[in-house]
């Protein structure tokens, strides 16, 4: 039978101020799937644009209610940035060439040690890490907070067939 799904979000600025919120209702057939997308315009976000030099993070909270009952509540940290390529093939951030100072790095065994090591790399001028395999989720949280770009490695295994892109 059809049911009403309520999907909402709140977006808070780095200083904790509520910037945008929305609640959307969908009427769906039971046990079916659908996709809802939203593209809010966040006024006054320019001073809080994310970059390695200015790692400002917003707090986004998503929630899903089914038949009035809260099913999911997902808090996320997000940064707003605009990346692209210029006519010379350089990566750009907000239209300006992005200078990446890269280093190979994989997370240590625990979060505290990893954060200490990433901060030490940043102090040496490193602004981009290249792990050799997918990292724990907290690794990416640390990089977002500290201001480190990540060139990630997909979990793809193709030891005998170079055209195989199956994900492990």
Secondary structure, DSSP 4 states (H G I P E B T S, - for coil): -EEEEEEEEEEE-TTS-EEEEEEEEEEEETT-----------TT-GGG---SSS---EEEEEEEEETTEEEEEEEEEE----EEE-TTS-EEETTEE----EEE----SSHHHHHHHHHHHHHTT--EEE-SS---HHHHHHHHHHT-EE-----B--SS-TT---B-
